[in-house]
């Protein structure tokens, strides 16, 4: 990566990161949530969170209208992407030929292959803002939205150990809000822990080093998991004009169709992501219904936009693009991003000083546990096996044989070559969790309770991806929507009538 630094963006706009993410909608596995409950998080088993997954969605999915796992009356739209290339049809068929069943990965069984489900409506992004805020923002007297704002601190009363408000900057002026009932942090897996630490809630070593008085010692930011992925491998095909590229998508008919509201133009793709294949690794100790690896099929690569957005979004060096992808700018091809679901490597978030406008320090600590690499290696091998099926061979699928810069000394496509590629073509999918981890008070790694209340502090909750205890068998966006829906019920239940 450029400067050997990972790129960790966050959505600083209404809707948060749901307004800038890839819109892939996947809930997770029954065993994820049953594991939460078994660890002492009462009320968070699969049977207890499924009603919230159903409550939040309006699932417009052909063939799944009668599924007991889905709902058609929620605020968040979930649909299949209407635009599909010839290549993705071959991939879905080839995955079945390789032994994967067709599945609704948001229902009873995840293992299998499916066209991607997305948090879109009529081919357009359907963010938390579009689904929840925009419909009521001018109708409710108890909702005030301050844009161009930055919360800098949670106000705590050390005597009562209670939160009583927040301090924030609004258009370069400092203000204070006081809370009659409680303060809720929903600033995400990086900024919520930053605010807690700035306010005196966090690990003693970090707070003492930066000169923050400790109000409550807790392991804030000490644990962070992330679905680190591998960008590739890439395959060339014999198809014509079937890949996702800005040159093919940004035509006048497509632009006019998109503006007119058509959901099936090439402008409605998820940056080329069209299907997911979800796998079990043969060496996995987990039960057979708890998958280990996701293959994200994208009909394109970093060459899809000639290196203008996807490459800097991945923070890959120019050398990577010039040697591997420049040659693909006028050639149909596809990539498979390999994502292991249950990484063992643990990163950390901490503060280097007390400046609330400075970025927190982030060390994802990728590949500290070698086992994480081996799951990714299995996913690469499976993507190659799928490329060799009859369906994929009918479109001439063949592995791009340009070696990854820095890995030329290994035999191409050998296990050690792919291990090198994994450590070089490292791609973050922005699924950071556990920085404000949920767990009972007896759990030394926990920051918030099962009610999402900060341990040892009254009238303060965290409601965002940081509370998720372990990496889910999912992309985190759908899980965070569920957490918010459940938290809303808990908060309403506690304060109604008071």
MOPE-V84092 format. One record per pair of residues at least 6 apart in sequence whose ideal C-beta (glycine too) atoms are under 7 Angstrom apart, sorted by the first residue. I is the first residue (numbers start at 0). J is the second residue. D is the distance in Angstrom with one decimal. If there is no record, write none. Layout:
I:J:D / I:J:D
This chain:
0:314:4.4 / 0:315:6.3 / 0:316:6.8 / 1:314:5.2 / 1:316:5.6 / 4:314:6.8 / 5:314:6.9 / 5:363:5.9 / 5:427:5.9 / 6:312:6.9 / 6:313:6.9 / 6:314:3.9 / 6:427:6.7 / 7:189:7.0 / 7:361:5.7 / 7:427:6.6 / 8:19:6.8 / 9:16:5.6 / 9:187:5.5 / 9:189:6.3 / 10:16:3.8 / 10:17:6.8 / 10:18:4.9 / 10:19:4.4 / 12:18:5.3 / 13:128:4.2 / 13:132:6.3 / 14:126:3.6 / 14:127:4.5 / 14:128:3.1 / 14:129:6.9 / 15:127:6.3 / 15:187:6.5 / 16:187:6.5 / 16:429:6.9 / 17:126:4.3 / 17:127:4.4 / 17:476:5.9 / 18:126:4.3 / 18:128:6.0 / 20:429:6.8 / 20:476:5.6 / 21:269:5.3 / 21:270:6.2 / 21:272:6.3 / 22:117:4.6 / 22:118:4.9 / 22:119:5.7 / 22:124:6.0 / 22:269:5.3 / 23:115:6.0 / 23:117:6.4 / 23:269:6.3 / 23:272:6.3 / 23:474:4.7 / 24:77:5.1 / 24:116:4.7 / 24:117:5.6 / 24:118:4.9 / 24:476:6.9 / 24:477:5.2 / 25:104:5.8 / 25:105:6.4 / 25:473:4.5 / 25:474:5.0 / 25:477:6.0 / 26:52:5.3 / 26:105:4.9 / 26:473:5.7 / 26:477:4.9 / 26:478:6.8 / 27:471:4.0 / 27:472:5.1 / 27:473:3.7 / 27:478:5.7 / 28:109:5.6 / 28:289:5.6 / 28:472:3.9 / 29:45:4.2 / 30:286:6.8 / 30:289:4.7 / 31:471:4.8 / 31:472:5.4 / 32:43:5.8 / 32:44:5.6 / 32:45:4.2 / 32:48:5.2 / 33:44:5.2 / 33:45:5.3 / 34:469:6.9 / 35:43:4.3 / 35:468:5.7 / 36:43:5.3 / 36:44:3.8 / 38:438:6.4 / 38:468:6.6 / 39:438:6.1 / 39:439:3.8 / 39:442:6.4 / 40:437:5.7 / 40:438:6.5 / 40:449:4.9 / 40:468:6.9 / 41:449:5.3 / 42:449:5.7 / 43:449:6.6 / 48:481:5.6 / 48:485:6.5 / 51:481:4.7 / 51:484:4.2 / 51:485:4.9 / 52:481:5.2 / 53:69:6.9 / 53:70:4.1 / 54:70:6.7 / 54:73:5.6 / 54:484:5.8 / 55:73:4.7 / 55:74:6.5 / 55:75:5.1 / 55:480:5.1 / 55:481:6.7 / 55:484:5.1 / 56:69:7.0 / 56:70:5.3 / 56:73:4.4 / 56:75:5.3 / 56:77:4.9 / 57:71:5.7 / 57:72:6.4 / 57:73:5.0 / 57:75:6.6 / 57:76:5.0 / 57:77:6.8 / 58:69:4.1 / 58:70:6.1 / 58:71:6.1 / 58:77:4.8 / 59:76:6.5 / 59:78:4.4 / 60:69:6.8 / 60:77:6.9 / 60:78:6.5 / 60:79:6.0 / 60:116:6.7 / 61:79:6.8 / 63:69:5.5 / 63:103:5.7 / 66:103:6.6 / 66:106:5.7 / 68:105:6.4 / 68:106:4.1 / 68:107:6.9 / 74:130:4.4 / 74:131:5.7 / 75:118:6.1 / 75:125:6.2 / 75:130:4.4 / 75:480:6.2 / 76:118:6.9 / 76:119:6.6 / 76:120:3.8 / 76:125:4.5 / 77:116:5.6 / 77:118:6.1 / 78:117:6.3 / 78:119:5.9 / 79:114:5.4 / 79:116:6.3 / 80:115:6.0 / 80:117:5.6 / 80:267:6.2 / 80:268:6.1 / 80:269:6.4 / 80:273:6.5 / 81:122:6.1 / 81:262:4.6 / 81:263:3.8 / 81:267:6.4 / 82:263:5.2 / 82:264:6.2 / 82:265:5.4 / 82:267:5.4 / 82:268:5.6 / 83:273:6.1 / 84:241:4.5 / 84:242:6.6 / 84:273:6.6 / 84:298:4.5 / 85:238:5.4 / 85:241:4.5 / 85:394:6.8 / 86:236:5.8 / 86:238:6.0 / 86:241:5.3 / 86:242:6.7 / 86:298:4.9 / 86:333:5.2 / 86:394:6.3 / 87:273:3.9 / 87:274:5.2 / 87:296:6.2 / 87:298:5.9 / 89:390:4.8 / 89:391:5.4 / 89:393:6.7 / 89:394:4.9 / 90:274:5.7 / 90:296:5.1 / 90:385:6.9 / 90:391:6.9 / 91:112:5.5 / 91:114:6.6 / 91:274:5.6 / 92:390:3.9 / 93:385:4.9 / 93:388:3.8 / 93:390:4.0 / 93:391:4.1 / 94:112:3.8 / 94:276:4.9 / 94:385:5.4 / 95:101:6.6 / 95:112:6.5 / 96:388:4.1 / 96:389:6.1 / 96:390:5.7 / 97:384:5.7 / 97:385:4.9 / 97:388:5.5 / 99:111:5.0 / 99:112:4.5 / 99:276:5.9 / 100:111:4.4 / 101:111:6.0 / 101:112:6.3 / 101:113:6.4 / 102:108:5.6 / 102:109:6.7 / 102:110:6.8 / 102:111:3.1 / 102:112:7.0 / 102:113:5.5 / 103:113:6.5 / 104:111:6.9 / 104:113:5.6 / 104:275:6.5 / 104:277:5.8 / 105:116:6.5 / 108:288:6.6 / 109:277:5.0 / 109:290:5.3 / 109:472:6.4 / 110:277:5.5 / 110:278:7.0 / 110:279:5.9 / 110:290:5.1 / 111:277:6.2 / 112:274:6.5 / 112:276:4.5 / 113:274:6.6 / 113:275:6.0 / 114:273:6.6 / 114:274:5.3 / 115:269:6.4 / 115:272:5.6 / 115:273:5.9 / 115:274:5.7 / 115:275:5.7 / 117:269:5.8 / 118:125:5.1 / 118:476:6.6 / 119:125:5.4 / 121:260:6.2 / 121:262:4.4 / 122:262:3.3 / 122:263:6.9 / 122:264:7.0 / 122:267:3.2 / 136:142:6.4 / 136:144:6.5 / 145:169:5.5 / 147:169:6.8 / 147:170:5.5 / 148:167:5.5 / 148:168:6.5 / 148:169:4.7 / 149:167:6.2 / 149:168:4.8 / 149:356:6.8 / 150:165:5.1 / 150:167:4.4 / 150:186:7.0 / 150:194:6.2 / 151:166:5.2 / 151:167:6.0 / 151:168:6.2 / 151:355:3.7 / 152:165:6.8 / 152:166:4.4 / 152:194:6.8 / 152:197:5.4 / 152:198:5.3 / 152:355:6.5 / 153:162:5.5 / 153:165:5.7 / 153:182:5.9 / 153:194:5.9 / 153:198:4.1 / 153:459:6.6 / 154:162:6.7 / 154:163:5.4 / 154:164:4.3 / 154:165:6.2 / 154:166:6.2 / 154:175:7.0 / 155:162:5.7 / 155:198:5.8 / 155:199:6.3 / 155:214:5.4 / 155:456:6.9 / 156:163:5.7 / 157:214:5.7 / 159:457:6.8 / 160:455:6.5 / 160:456:5.6 / 160:457:6.0 / 161:457:4.1 / 161:458:5.0 / 162:178:6.8 / 162:181:6.8 / 162:182:4.3 / 162:456:6.3 / 162:458:4.7 / 162:459:3.8 / 163:177:6.0 / 163:178:6.2 / 164:175:5.8 / 164:176:5.2 / 164:177:4.0 / 164:178:5.3 / 164:182:6.7 / 165:176:5.3 / 165:182:6.1 / 166:173:6.8 / 166:175:5.4 / 167:174:5.8 / 167:176:6.9 / 178:458:6.8 / 180:494:5.7 / 181:458:4.1 / 181:459:6.6 / 181:460:6.4 / 182:458:6.4 / 182:459:5.2 / 183:460:5.0 / 183:462:5.7 / 184:191:4.5 / 184:194:6.0 / 184:461:4.8 / 185:462:5.0 / 185:463:4.8 / 186:194:6.2 / 186:463:6.6 / 187:463:5.3 / 187:464:6.4 / 187:465:6.9 / 188:431:4.2 / 188:432:6.2 / 188:434:4.8 / 188:463:6.7 / 188:464:4.8 / 188:465:4.2 / 189:348:6.0 / 189:359:5.5 / 189:361:6.7 / 191:435:5.6 / 191:461:5.3 / 191:463:5.7 / 191:465:5.2 / 192:219:4.8 / 192:220:4.1 / 192:348:5.3 / 192:434:4.6 / 192:435:5.6 / 192:465:6.2 / 193:350:6.4 / 193:359:4.5 / 195:201:5.8 / 195:219:4.9 / 195:435:6.9 / 196:205:6.4 / 196:206:6.3 / 196:211:6.8 / 196:219:5.6 / 196:220:6.7 / 196:350:5.3 / 197:211:6.7 / 197:353:6.6 / 197:355:5.5 / 199:206:6.8 / 199:211:5.6 / 199:212:5.4 / 199:213:5.7 / 199:214:3.6 / 199:215:7.0 / 200:214:5.9 / 200:215:4.8 / 200:217:5.8 / 200:219:6.1 / 200:453:6.3 / 200:456:6.5 / 201:217:6.2 / 201:219:3.9 / 201:220:6.7 / 202:216:6.9 / 202:218:5.9 / 202:219:6.4 / 202:221:5.7 / 203:213:6.0 / 203:216:5.1 / 205:349:4.9 / 205:350:6.1 / 206:213:5.3 / 209:350:5.5 / 209:352:5.5 / 209:353:5.3 / 210:353:6.2 / 211:353:6.1 / 215:455:4.3 / 215:456:5.5 / 217:446:5.1 / 217:454:6.0 / 218:443:6.9 / 218:444:5.6 / 218:446:6.4 / 219:435:6.2 / 219:446:5.5 / 220:347:6.1 / 220:348:3.7 / 220:349:5.6 / 220:434:5.1 / 221:347:6.0 / 222:345:5.6 / 222:433:4.9 / 222:436:5.9 / 222:444:5.7 / 223:345:6.7 / 223:346:4.1 / 223:347:5.9 / 223:348:5.7 / 223:363:6.9 / 223:431:5.7 / 223:433:5.9 / 223:434:5.1 / 224:342:6.0 / 224:345:6.6 / 224:432:5.3 / 224:433:5.2 / 224:469:6.6 / 224:470:4.4 / 225:342:6.9 / 225:346:6.4 / 225:363:5.2 / 225:427:6.3 / 225:430:5.9 / 225:431:4.9 / 226:338:5.2 / 226:342:6.8 / 226:428:4.9 / 226:430:4.1 / 226:470:6.0 / 227:342:6.4 / 227:363:6.7 / 227:365:4.7 / 227:425:6.1 / 227:427:6.1 / 228:336:5.2 / 228:337:6.0 / 228:338:4.3 / 228:426:4.6 / 228:428:5.3 / 229:336:6.8 / 229:337:4.5 / 229:375:5.1 / 229:379:6.8 / 229:420:6.8 / 229:421:4.8 / 229:424:5.7 / 229:425:6.9 / 229:426:6.5 / 230:313:6.3 / 230:334:6.9 / 230:336:5.9 / 230:424:4.5 / 230:426:4.1 / 231:334:5.9 / 231:420:6.5 / 231:424:5.3 / 232:335:6.1 / 232:379:6.0 / 232:382:6.2 / 232:383:6.8 / 232:398:6.0 / 232:399:7.0 / 233:300:5.2 / 233:332:6.0 / 233:334:4.7 / 233:399:4.4 / 234:332:6.2 / 234:333:5.5 / 234:386:5.4 / 234:396:4.9 / 234:397:6.4 / 234:398:5.8 / 234:399:6.4 / 235:330:6.1 / 235:332:4.8 / 235:397:5.6 / 235:399:5.7 / 236:331:4.8 / 236:332:6.1 / 236:333:6.8 / 236:394:4.8 / 236:395:5.4 / 236:396:5.4 / 237:394:5.8 / 237:395:3.1 / 238:331:4.5 / 238:394:5.3 / 239:331:6.4 / 240:247:5.8 / 241:298:6.9 / 241:331:5.3 / 242:298:4.9 / 242:299:5.0 / 242:331:4.6 / 242:332:5.9 / 242:333:6.7 / 243:265:6.7 / 243:268:5.3 / 243:271:3.5 / 243:298:4.8 / 243:299:4.1 / 243:303:5.4 / 244:299:6.2 / 244:303:4.9 / 245:303:6.6 / 245:304:4.7 / 247:265:6.3 / 248:265:3.8 / 248:266:5.4 / 253:264:4.5 / 253:265:5.5 / 253:266:5.6 / 256:264:4.6 / 257:264:4.8 / 257:266:4.4 / 270:309:6.9 / 271:297:4.1 / 271:298:5.0 / 271:299:3.9 / 271:303:5.7 / 272:295:5.9 / 272:296:7.0 / 272:297:5.0 / 273:296:5.7 / 273:298:5.6 / 274:296:4.2 / 275:293:5.9 / 275:294:6.9 / 275:295:6.1 / 276:294:4.1 / 276:296:6.9 / 277:290:4.8 / 277:293:5.4 / 278:290:5.9 / 278:291:6.5 / 278:292:4.6 / 278:294:6.8 / 278:378:6.7 / 278:381:5.7 / 279:287:6.1 / 279:290:5.5 / 279:291:5.9 / 280:291:4.3 / 280:292:6.1 / 280:374:5.8 / 280:377:4.7 / 283:291:4.8 / 285:291:6.6 / 289:472:6.8 / 290:340:6.3 / 290:472:6.0 / 291:339:6.5 / 291:340:5.8 / 291:341:6.5 / 291:374:5.6 / 292:337:6.6 / 292:338:6.9 / 292:339:5.5 / 292:340:6.6 / 292:374:5.6 / 292:377:6.1 / 292:378:4.2 / 293:338:4.5 / 293:340:6.4 / 294:335:5.1 / 294:337:6.2 / 294:378:5.8 / 294:381:6.7 / 294:382:5.5 / 295:335:6.8 / 295:336:4.0 / 295:338:6.3 / 296:333:6.5 / 296:335:6.0 / 297:333:6.3 / 297:334:4.9 / 297:336:6.6 / 298:333:4.9 / 299:333:6.8 / 299:334:6.7 / 300:324:5.8 / 300:327:6.1 / 300:332:6.2 / 300:334:4.5 / 301:309:4.9 / 301:310:4.8 / 301:315:6.9 / 301:320:5.8 / 301:324:4.6 / 302:324:4.2 / 302:327:4.1 / 302:328:4.9 / 303:309:6.3 / 305:328:5.8 / 306:320:4.8 / 306:324:7.0 / 310:320:5.2 / 313:426:5.5 / 318:404:5.2 / 319:404:6.0 / 322:401:6.5 / 322:404:5.3 / 323:401:5.1 / 323:403:6.8 / 335:382:4.0 / 336:426:6.5 / 337:375:5.0 / 337:378:3.6 / 337:379:5.7 / 337:382:6.8 / 338:428:6.2 / 339:371:5.9 / 339:374:3.9 / 339:375:5.5 / 340:470:6.5 / 340:472:4.6 / 341:470:6.0 / 342:371:4.8 / 342:470:6.0 / 343:368:3.9 / 343:370:5.7 / 343:371:5.9 / 344:364:5.3 / 344:365:6.0 / 344:366:6.1 / 344:367:4.2 / 344:368:4.8 / 344:371:5.4 / 345:364:6.2 / 346:362:5.3 / 346:363:4.0 / 346:364:4.1 / 347:362:5.3 / 348:359:5.2 / 348:360:6.9 / 348:361:5.4 / 348:434:5.2 / 349:359:6.8 / 349:360:5.1 / 350:359:5.9 / 350:360:6.8 / 351:360:5.4 / 365:425:6.1 / 366:372:5.6 / 366:422:6.2 / 372:418:5.6 / 372:421:5.4 / 375:421:5.0 / 376:414:6.3 / 376:417:5.4 / 376:418:6.3 / 376:421:6.9 / 379:417:5.1 / 383:398:6.4 / 385:391:6.4 / 386:396:4.4 / 386:398:6.7 / 398:412:6.9 / 400:411:6.3 / 402:411:5.7 / 403:419:6.9 / 403:420:4.7 / 403:423:5.3 / 403:424:6.1 / 405:419:6.8 / 405:423:5.3 / 406:416:5.6 / 406:419:3.8 / 406:420:5.6 / 406:423:6.2 / 409:415:4.8 / 409:416:3.8 / 409:419:5.6 / 410:416:6.0 / 430:470:6.9 / 430:474:6.4 / 430:475:4.5 / 431:464:6.8 / 432:464:5.4 / 432:465:6.7 / 432:467:3.9 / 432:470:6.0 / 432:475:6.3 / 433:465:6.9 / 433:467:6.2 / 433:468:6.0 / 433:469:6.8 / 434:465:4.2 / 435:446:4.3 / 435:447:5.8 / 435:461:4.7 / 435:465:3.8 / 435:466:5.5 / 436:444:5.6 / 436:445:5.4 / 436:446:5.5 / 436:466:6.7 / 436:468:5.3 / 437:445:6.4 / 437:447:5.2 / 437:449:6.5 / 437:451:6.7 / 437:466:4.4 / 437:468:5.3 / 438:444:6.4 / 438:445:2.9 / 438:468:6.2 / 439:445:6.5 / 440:448:7.0 / 440:454:5.6 / 445:454:6.6 / 446:453:6.5 / 446:454:6.6 / 447:453:5.6 / 447:454:6.7 / 447:461:5.2 / 447:466:5.4 / 448:454:6.2 / 450:489:5.7 / 451:460:4.6 / 451:461:5.9 / 451:462:5.6 / 451:466:5.9 / 451:486:5.6 / 452:459:6.7 / 452:460:5.3 / 453:459:4.6 / 453:460:7.0 / 453:461:6.5 / 462:482:6.4 / 462:483:5.8 / 462:486:4.4 / 463:479:6.4 / 464:475:5.2 / 464:479:4.9 / 466:482:6.5 / 467:475:6.8 / 467:478:6.2 / 471:478:5.2
